[in-house]
Amino acid sequence: MAETDLTIRELRRRFADKSLSPLEYWLSLEDHIAAWEPSISALYLYDPEAARAQAKASTERWAKGQTLGALDGIPVTLKELIATKGQPVPLGTRAVELKAAEADAPAAARLREDGAVIFAKTTCPDYGMLSSGLSSFHPLSRNPWDRTQNPGGSSAGAAAAAAAGYGPLHIGTDIGGSVRLPAGWTGIFGFKPSHGRVPADPYYVGRCVGPMTRTVEDAAFSMATLSRPDWRDGTSLPPNDLDWMDLNIDMSGMRIGLMLDAGCGLAVDDEISVAVEAAAKQFEQAGAAIVSAEPVLTRAMLDGLDKFWRSRLWADLAELDDNRRDSILPYIGDWAKDGAAVSGADAVRGFNQTIEMRKSCGRLFTGIDALLSPTNPIISYPAEWASPTNDPTLPFEHIAFTVPWNMSEQPAASINCGFSRSGMPIGLQIVGPRFDDLRVLRLSKAFEARTGGVRSWPRPPVTA
């Protein structure tokens, strides 16, 4: 195993026995990032000099036995939508005026309190409203498995960074699948906790913050830090005393649904259906009963959400002058313009479809203990595309498996369950009951243990 592939627990052990210091690890990681970054463009505000200083300070704390917290010395990135004090938050678009954030957002504050080495932000598309590495502000982010292909989004840079091995922990955000979708397309583990489990600022309906990692354990380890409450999130859950590293589970007697039809959106590629069905057999062999699950999403629900989101973004864009509005990625601008014609009543009707999603998801979970489905309906798409359809009139056809669980506030994860004939990763989504975040992590860990996880990650490109 390369030094840069070490997990959080392995790093902490080596920091403790002094066989590796946080600074030594960071310097190895710095060289690794330098080999990858020119070809995948995952990072924003990358500051290796500041990272060296943070890692040096952590090395001194470890030497004295005076670490700040469980993530002391662990390198981490934050999606650029997550504010860090003194740095701008461009929201992935040239339209935003760059102003220094006045304070760390909750996730950044918790990581800093625990001594993590925050070395960069990661890229996202305009306003975080695309599942793509395409942005009017950032360079084009690419998929490390095949740099002609898209990493997905909107946590595009975070997924690319994790898959390329830029350290063990990357923090994304997810309002309709933006942690899980790119996790599926890049082969990593992406965890969207129950709504409010990880405080967000600004918070919003369906918006969650979650870890993106190569292993389930690394994501679980980070949750003790990330899930500490913060008053700035009015939906933040109460303090928890969960043992996030208790990942054992007995599946005997569990009823686990298998959903292969999302009810609308893009048709599922045959290779994905085969991989997800094979994954379900692993749960069955572990003692669970696998039962067929009907779709929770309808065309009316997805179209209503589309209408609401268009009108919501247009309300912001209408405040911009023409020059700033014209600088937005054309795909997003064209999509949002239709929001100008949405009446207040129609926007409310669109929002009400989120309630319908919640009711539908709740009904399904009266008869099952967990759910399996594809994360993504298709194998891949070109890096230069704004979305899997590349059509602003069909913007959300790819989120049909993921978005319901944001609106129902349930925890959900994407874990790799195989590869296509073309060599691209395939994601399995695992969904649990509201507030039972540990069930999702435990089922994910059990699946990872049975399959061995991703055995070989992409290596940096060879340069002349």
VEXDREN-2710 file (C-alpha; in Angstrom, 1 decimal):
% VEXDREN-2710
k/r/px/py/pz
1/MET/0.0/0.0/0.0
2/ALA/1.3/3.4/-0.9
3/GLU/1.8/5.8/2.0
4/THR/-0.8/8.1/0.4
5/ASP/-3.4/5.4/0.6
6/LEU/-3.4/5.0/4.4
7/THR/-6.8/5.2/6.2
8/ILE/-7.5/7.6/9.0
9/ARG/-7.1/4.8/11.6
10/GLU/-3.8/3.7/10.1
11/LEU/-2.6/7.3/10.0
12/ARG/-3.5/7.9/13.7
13/ARG/-1.7/4.6/14.6
14/ARG/1.5/5.7/12.8
15/PHE/1.3/9.3/14.1
16/ALA/1.1/7.8/17.7
17/ASP/4.0/5.3/17.3
18/LYS/6.0/8.0/15.5
19/SER/6.7/5.9/12.5
20/LEU/5.2/8.7/10.4
21/SER/4.5/12.3/11.3
22/PRO/1.7/14.5/10.0
23/LEU/4.2/16.6/8.2
24/GLU/5.9/13.6/6.5
25/TYR/2.6/12.3/5.4
26/TRP/1.5/15.7/4.1
27/LEU/4.7/16.1/2.1
28/SER/4.1/12.7/0.4
29/LEU/0.5/13.7/-0.3
30/GLU/1.7/17.0/-1.7
31/ASP/3.8/15.2/-4.3
32/HIS/0.9/12.9/-5.1
33/ILE/-1.5/15.8/-5.6
34/ALA/1.1/17.5/-7.9
35/ALA/1.1/14.4/-10.1
36/TRP/-2.7/14.3/-10.4
37/GLU/-4.1/17.8/-10.2
38/PRO/-3.1/19.1/-13.7
39/SER/-5.2/16.4/-15.3
40/ILE/-8.3/16.3/-13.1
41/SER/-8.6/19.9/-11.6
42/ALA/-10.3/18.9/-8.4
43/LEU/-9.1/21.7/-6.2
44/TYR/-9.8/25.4/-5.5
45/LEU/-7.7/27.6/-3.2
46/TYR/-5.1/24.8/-2.8
47/ASP/-2.5/26.1/-0.4
48/PRO/0.3/23.6/0.2
49/GLU/2.3/26.1/2.2
50/ALA/-0.5/26.6/4.7
51/ALA/-1.0/22.9/4.8
52/ARG/2.7/22.4/5.7
53/ALA/2.4/24.8/8.5
54/GLN/-0.8/23.0/9.8
55/ALA/0.9/19.6/9.5
56/LYS/4.0/20.9/11.3
57/ALA/1.9/22.2/14.2
58/SER/0.1/18.9/14.3
59/THR/3.4/17.0/14.4
60/GLU/4.5/19.0/17.4
61/ARG/1.1/18.3/19.2
62/TRP/1.5/14.5/18.5
63/ALA/5.1/14.6/19.8
64/LYS/3.8/16.2/23.1
65/GLY/0.8/14.0/23.4
66/GLN/-1.5/17.1/23.2
67/THR/-3.6/16.5/20.1
68/LEU/-6.7/18.6/19.6
69/GLY/-9.1/15.9/18.5
70/ALA/-9.6/12.7/16.6
71/LEU/-8.7/14.2/13.2
72/ASP/-5.5/16.0/14.3
73/GLY/-3.1/15.9/11.4
74/ILE/-5.5/14.3/9.0
75/PRO/-5.6/16.2/5.6
76/VAL/-9.1/17.1/4.5
77/THR/-10.8/19.1/1.7
78/LEU/-14.1/21.0/1.9
79/LYS/-16.5/21.6/-1.1
80/GLU/-16.2/25.3/-1.9
81/LEU/-19.9/25.8/-1.0
82/ILE/-18.8/25.2/2.7
83/ALA/-17.4/28.5/3.9
84/THR/-14.0/28.9/5.4
85/LYS/-13.1/32.1/7.2
86/GLY/-11.2/34.7/5.1
87/GLN/-11.8/32.9/1.8
88/PRO/-14.4/33.6/-0.9
89/VAL/-17.3/31.3/-1.7
90/PRO/-17.8/31.6/-5.4
91/LEU/-20.6/29.0/-5.6
92/GLY/-19.0/27.6/-8.7
93/THR/-20.0/30.6/-10.9
94/ARG/-18.4/33.7/-12.3
95/ALA/-21.6/35.6/-11.5
96/VAL/-20.8/35.8/-7.7
97/GLU/-18.9/38.7/-6.3
98/LEU/-15.9/37.3/-4.4
99/LYS/-16.0/38.3/-0.8
100/ALA/-14.1/36.8/2.1
101/ALA/-16.3/34.6/4.4
102/GLU/-16.6/36.1/7.9
103/ALA/-16.7/32.7/9.6
104/ASP/-16.1/29.0/9.1
105/ALA/-19.3/27.1/8.3
106/PRO/-20.1/24.4/10.9
107/ALA/-18.3/21.5/9.1
108/ALA/-15.1/23.7/8.7
109/ALA/-15.3/24.8/12.3
110/ARG/-15.6/21.3/13.7
111/LEU/-12.7/20.0/11.6
112/ARG/-10.5/22.9/12.6
113/GLU/-11.4/22.3/16.3
114/ASP/-10.2/18.8/16.0
115/GLY/-6.9/19.7/14.3
116/ALA/-7.6/18.5/10.7
117/VAL/-5.3/19.9/8.0
118/ILE/-7.6/21.8/5.7
119/PHE/-5.5/22.2/2.6
120/ALA/-8.0/23.1/-0.1
121/LYS/-11.6/23.6/-1.2
122/THR/-13.0/21.4/-4.0
123/THR/-14.8/22.4/-7.2
124/CYS/-18.5/22.5/-7.9
125/PRO/-20.6/23.6/-10.9
126/ASP/-22.6/26.9/-11.0
127/TYR/-24.7/27.2/-7.8
128/GLY/-24.2/23.5/-7.1
129/MET/-27.1/22.9/-9.5
130/LEU/-25.4/20.3/-11.9
131/SER/-24.2/16.8/-11.5
132/SER/-21.1/17.7/-13.4
133/GLY/-17.5/18.9/-13.1
134/LEU/-18.4/21.8/-15.5
135/SER/-18.4/25.3/-14.1
136/SER/-18.2/28.9/-15.4
137/PHE/-15.7/29.7/-12.6
138/HIS/-13.6/26.6/-12.0
139/PRO/-11.5/24.6/-14.5
140/LEU/-13.2/21.5/-15.9
141/SER/-13.0/18.7/-13.3
142/ARG/-12.5/15.2/-14.6
143/ASN/-13.0/11.6/-13.5
144/PRO/-9.7/10.0/-12.4
145/TRP/-10.8/6.6/-13.8
146/ASP/-11.1/8.0/-17.3
147/ARG/-10.2/11.7/-17.7
148/THR/-12.5/12.0/-20.8
149/GLN/-15.4/11.2/-18.5
150/ASN/-17.4/13.3/-15.9
151/PRO/-16.9/12.8/-12.2
152/GLY/-20.5/13.9/-11.6
153/GLY/-21.5/16.5/-9.1
154/SER/-22.2/18.8/-7.7
155/SER/-19.5/17.6/-5.3
156/ALA/-17.4/17.1/-8.4
157/GLY/-14.0/18.0/-7.1
158/ALA/-14.5/16.2/-3.8
159/ALA/-15.3/12.9/-5.6
160/ALA/-12.3/13.3/-8.0
161/ALA/-10.0/14.1/-5.1
162/ALA/-11.1/11.1/-3.1
163/ALA/-10.8/8.7/-6.1
164/ALA/-7.4/10.1/-6.9
165/GLY/-6.2/9.6/-3.4
166/TYR/-5.8/13.2/-2.1
167/GLY/-5.9/12.0/1.5
168/PRO/-8.6/10.0/3.3
169/LEU/-11.4/12.6/3.9
170/HIS/-13.3/15.0/1.7
171/ILE/-16.5/16.8/2.7
172/GLY/-19.3/17.4/0.1
173/THR/-22.9/18.6/0.2
174/ASP/-26.0/16.9/-1.1
175/ILE/-29.5/18.4/-1.9
176/GLY/-30.6/15.9/-4.5
177/GLY/-27.7/13.4/-4.8
178/SER/-24.6/15.6/-4.9
179/VAL/-22.6/13.4/-2.6
180/ARG/-23.9/10.1/-3.8
181/LEU/-24.1/10.6/-7.5
182/PRO/-20.4/11.6/-8.0
183/ALA/-19.4/8.9/-5.4
184/GLY/-21.1/6.3/-7.7
185/TRP/-19.4/7.5/-10.8
186/THR/-16.0/7.6/-9.2
187/GLY/-16.1/4.4/-7.1
188/ILE/-15.8/6.0/-3.7
189/PHE/-18.0/5.9/-0.6
190/GLY/-20.3/8.9/-0.2
191/PHE/-22.5/9.3/2.8
192/LYS/-25.6/11.6/3.0
193/PRO/-26.6/11.6/6.7
194/SER/-30.1/12.1/8.1
195/HIS/-31.0/15.8/7.5
196/GLY/-29.6/17.9/10.3
197/ARG/-27.1/15.2/11.5
198/VAL/-24.2/17.3/10.2
199/PRO/-25.1/21.0/10.6
200/ALA/-25.1/23.2/7.5
201/ASP/-25.0/26.9/7.1
202/PRO/-26.8/28.0/5.1
203/TYR/-29.3/25.2/5.7
204/TYR/-32.2/24.5/3.3
205/VAL/-34.8/21.9/2.5
206/GLY/-33.0/18.6/1.7
207/ARG/-29.5/20.1/2.0
208/CYS/-27.0/17.8/3.8
209/VAL/-23.3/17.8/4.4
210/GLY/-21.5/14.4/4.3
211/PRO/-18.1/12.7/4.0
212/MET/-16.7/11.3/0.8
213/THR/-14.0/8.7/1.3
214/ARG/-12.4/5.5/-0.1
215/THR/-13.6/3.4/2.8
216/VAL/-16.7/3.1/4.9
217/GLU/-14.7/3.3/8.1
218/ASP/-13.1/6.6/7.2
219/ALA/-16.5/8.2/6.6
220/ALA/-17.8/6.7/9.9
221/PHE/-14.7/8.0/11.8
222/SER/-15.3/11.5/10.6
223/MET/-18.9/11.6/11.8
224/ALA/-18.1/12.1/15.5
225/THR/-16.5/15.4/14.5
226/LEU/-18.9/16.5/11.8
227/SER/-22.1/15.7/13.7
228/ARG/-21.5/18.0/16.7
229/PRO/-24.5/20.4/16.7
230/ASP/-24.3/24.0/15.7
231/TRP/-26.9/26.7/16.6
232/ARG/-26.6/28.2/13.0
233/ASP/-28.5/25.3/11.6
234/GLY/-32.1/25.5/12.7
235/THR/-32.6/21.9/11.5
236/SER/-29.6/20.6/13.4
237/LEU/-30.3/17.4/15.4
238/PRO/-29.7/17.2/19.1
239/PRO/-26.3/16.1/20.4
240/ASN/-25.6/12.4/19.9
241/ASP/-23.6/9.9/21.8
242/LEU/-23.5/7.4/19.0
243/ASP/-20.5/5.1/18.7
244/TRP/-19.8/5.8/15.1
245/MET/-17.1/3.0/14.9
246/ASP/-19.5/0.3/16.1
247/LEU/-20.1/-1.0/12.5
248/ASN/-21.1/-4.6/13.2
249/ILE/-24.5/-5.8/12.1
250/ASP/-26.5/-9.0/12.1
251/MET/-28.8/-9.0/9.1
252/SER/-30.8/-12.1/10.1
253/GLY/-34.5/-11.3/9.8
254/MET/-34.0/-7.9/8.1
255/ARG/-36.3/-7.1/5.2
256/ILE/-34.3/-5.1/2.6
257/GLY/-36.1/-3.7/-0.4
258/LEU/-34.5/-3.8/-3.9
259/MET/-35.6/-1.0/-6.2
260/LEU/-34.5/-1.3/-9.8
261/ASP/-37.1/1.1/-11.2
262/ALA/-37.0/4.7/-10.0
263/GLY/-40.5/5.5/-11.4
264/CYS/-39.3/8.1/-13.9
265/GLY/-36.1/9.6/-15.2
266/LEU/-33.4/7.9/-17.3
267/ALA/-33.6/4.2/-17.9
268/VAL/-31.1/2.1/-15.9
269/ASP/-28.3/0.7/-18.0
270/ASP/-28.3/-3.2/-18.1
271/GLU/-24.8/-3.4/-16.6
272/ILE/-25.9/-1.4/-13.6
273/SER/-29.0/-3.5/-13.0
274/VAL/-26.9/-6.7/-13.1
275/ALA/-24.3/-5.3/-10.7
276/VAL/-27.0/-4.1/-8.2
277/GLU/-28.9/-7.4/-8.3
278/ALA/-25.6/-9.2/-7.6
279/ALA/-25.0/-6.8/-4.7
280/ALA/-28.4/-7.7/-3.3
281/LYS/-27.4/-11.3/-3.2
282/GLN/-24.6/-10.5/-0.9
283/PHE/-27.1/-9.1/1.6
284/GLU/-29.3/-12.2/1.1
285/GLN/-26.4/-14.5/1.8
286/ALA/-25.7/-12.5/5.0
287/GLY/-29.2/-13.4/6.2
288/ALA/-31.5/-10.6/5.0
289/ALA/-34.7/-11.2/3.1
290/ILE/-34.6/-9.2/-0.2
291/VAL/-38.0/-8.0/-1.3
292/SER/-39.0/-6.1/-4.4
293/ALA/-39.6/-2.4/-3.8
294/GLU/-41.9/-0.2/-6.0
295/PRO/-40.8/3.3/-7.0
296/VAL/-41.3/6.2/-4.6
297/LEU/-41.0/8.9/-7.2
298/THR/-43.5/10.0/-9.8
299/ARG/-43.2/12.3/-12.8
300/ALA/-45.3/14.9/-11.1
301/MET/-43.0/14.9/-8.1
302/LEU/-39.8/15.3/-10.1
303/ASP/-41.3/18.0/-12.4
304/GLY/-42.7/19.9/-9.4
305/LEU/-39.3/19.9/-7.8
306/ASP/-37.8/21.1/-11.1
307/LYS/-40.3/24.0/-11.3
308/PHE/-39.7/25.0/-7.7
309/TRP/-35.9/24.9/-8.0
310/ARG/-36.0/26.9/-11.2
311/SER/-38.1/29.6/-9.6
312/ARG/-35.9/29.6/-6.5
313/LEU/-32.7/30.2/-8.5
314/TRP/-34.3/32.7/-10.7
315/ALA/-35.3/34.8/-7.6
316/ASP/-31.5/35.1/-6.9
317/LEU/-30.4/35.6/-10.5
318/ALA/-33.0/38.4/-11.0
319/GLU/-31.1/40.5/-8.5
320/LEU/-27.9/40.4/-10.7
321/ASP/-27.0/42.9/-13.3
322/ASP/-27.0/41.8/-17.0
323/ASN/-23.2/41.3/-17.1
324/ARG/-23.1/39.0/-14.1
325/ARG/-26.2/37.1/-15.2
326/ASP/-24.7/36.6/-18.7
327/SER/-21.5/35.2/-17.1
328/ILE/-23.4/32.1/-15.7
329/LEU/-22.9/28.8/-17.4
330/PRO/-25.4/29.0/-20.3
331/TYR/-26.9/25.6/-19.4
332/ILE/-27.8/26.9/-15.9
333/GLY/-28.9/30.3/-17.2
334/ASP/-31.2/28.7/-19.8
335/TRP/-32.6/26.3/-17.2
336/ALA/-33.2/29.1/-14.6
337/LYS/-34.8/31.6/-17.1
338/ASP/-38.0/29.5/-17.2
339/GLY/-38.3/30.2/-13.4
340/ALA/-39.3/33.8/-14.3
341/ALA/-42.6/32.5/-15.7
342/VAL/-43.5/30.4/-12.6
343/SER/-46.2/32.0/-10.6
344/GLY/-46.1/32.1/-6.8
345/ALA/-48.9/29.5/-6.7
346/ASP/-47.1/27.2/-9.1
347/ALA/-43.9/27.5/-7.1
348/VAL/-45.7/26.5/-4.0
349/ARG/-47.3/23.6/-5.8
350/GLY/-43.9/22.5/-6.9
351/PHE/-42.5/22.7/-3.4
352/ASN/-45.5/20.7/-2.2
353/GLN/-44.2/17.8/-4.3
354/THR/-41.3/17.5/-1.8
355/ILE/-43.9/16.6/0.8
356/GLU/-45.4/14.0/-1.5
357/MET/-41.9/12.5/-1.8
358/ARG/-41.6/12.4/1.9
359/LYS/-45.0/10.6/2.3
360/SER/-44.1/8.1/-0.4
361/CYS/-40.8/7.3/1.2
362/GLY/-42.4/6.9/4.6
363/ARG/-45.0/4.5/3.2
364/LEU/-42.3/2.3/1.7
365/PHE/-40.3/2.1/4.9
366/THR/-43.3/0.8/6.9
367/GLY/-42.6/-2.6/5.3
368/ILE/-38.8/-2.6/5.0
369/ASP/-35.7/-2.1/7.2
370/ALA/-33.4/-0.7/4.5
371/LEU/-33.4/-0.2/0.7
372/LEU/-31.0/-1.0/-2.1
373/SER/-31.0/0.6/-5.5
374/PRO/-28.7/1.9/-8.2
375/THR/-27.1/5.2/-7.3
376/ASN/-26.8/6.3/-10.9
377/PRO/-28.9/5.1/-13.8
378/ILE/-26.1/5.4/-16.4
379/ILE/-22.5/4.3/-16.5
380/SER/-20.8/7.6/-17.5
381/TYR/-20.9/10.6/-19.7
382/PRO/-18.4/13.1/-21.3
383/ALA/-16.5/15.4/-19.0
384/GLU/-17.6/18.4/-21.0
385/TRP/-21.3/17.8/-20.5
386/ALA/-23.3/19.8/-18.0
387/SER/-25.4/16.9/-17.0
388/PRO/-26.0/13.3/-18.1
389/THR/-28.6/14.5/-20.6
390/ASN/-26.7/17.7/-21.5
391/ASP/-30.2/19.2/-22.0
392/PRO/-31.5/22.0/-19.8
393/THR/-35.1/21.0/-20.6
394/LEU/-34.4/17.6/-19.0
395/PRO/-32.2/18.6/-16.1
396/PHE/-32.9/16.1/-13.4
397/GLU/-33.6/12.8/-15.2
398/HIS/-30.5/11.3/-13.4
399/ILE/-31.5/12.0/-9.8
400/ALA/-34.6/9.9/-9.6
401/PHE/-33.0/7.3/-7.3
402/THR/-31.3/9.8/-5.0
403/VAL/-33.5/12.9/-4.5
404/PRO/-36.4/11.3/-2.6
405/TRP/-34.2/10.6/0.4
406/ASN/-33.2/14.2/0.7
407/MET/-36.8/15.2/0.9
408/SER/-37.6/12.4/3.4
409/GLU/-34.6/13.3/5.4
410/GLN/-33.3/9.7/5.5
411/PRO/-29.7/8.6/5.5
412/ALA/-28.4/7.2/2.3
413/ALA/-25.0/6.2/0.9
414/SER/-23.3/5.1/-2.3
415/ILE/-20.8/2.4/-2.3
416/ASN/-19.0/0.8/-5.2
417/CYS/-20.5/-2.5/-6.3
418/GLY/-18.5/-3.3/-9.5
419/PHE/-17.3/-1.9/-12.8
420/SER/-18.7/-1.7/-16.3
421/ARG/-17.1/-3.4/-19.3
422/SER/-15.6/0.0/-20.1
423/GLY/-13.8/0.0/-16.7
424/MET/-16.0/2.7/-15.0
425/PRO/-17.3/2.3/-11.4
426/ILE/-20.9/1.3/-10.6
427/GLY/-22.6/2.6/-7.4
428/LEU/-25.0/0.8/-5.1
429/GLN/-27.2/3.1/-3.0
430/ILE/-28.1/2.0/0.5
431/VAL/-30.9/3.8/2.3
432/GLY/-32.0/3.6/6.0
433/PRO/-34.8/4.9/8.2
434/ARG/-34.7/8.5/9.2
435/PHE/-32.2/9.1/12.0
436/ASP/-30.7/5.6/11.8
437/ASP/-27.4/6.7/10.2
438/LEU/-25.5/3.9/11.8
439/ARG/-27.7/1.3/10.0
440/VAL/-26.6/2.6/6.6
441/LEU/-22.9/2.7/7.7
442/ARG/-23.2/-0.8/9.1
443/LEU/-24.8/-2.3/6.1
444/SER/-22.2/-0.5/3.9
445/LYS/-19.4/-1.8/6.0
446/ALA/-20.8/-5.4/5.8
447/PHE/-21.1/-5.1/2.0
448/GLU/-17.5/-3.7/1.8
449/ALA/-16.2/-6.6/3.9
450/ARG/-17.9/-9.2/1.9
451/THR/-16.7/-7.8/-1.5
452/GLY/-13.3/-6.5/-0.5
453/GLY/-14.1/-3.0/-1.7
454/VAL/-12.2/-1.4/-4.6
455/ARG/-9.0/-3.4/-4.8
456/SER/-7.0/-1.1/-7.2
457/TRP/-7.5/2.7/-7.4
458/PRO/-6.4/4.8/-10.4
459/ARG/-2.8/5.8/-10.3
460/PRO/-1.4/9.2/-11.3
461/PRO/-0.8/9.8/-15.0
462/VAL/2.8/9.3/-16.2
463/THR/4.4/12.6/-17.3
464/ALA/7.4/12.9/-19.6
END
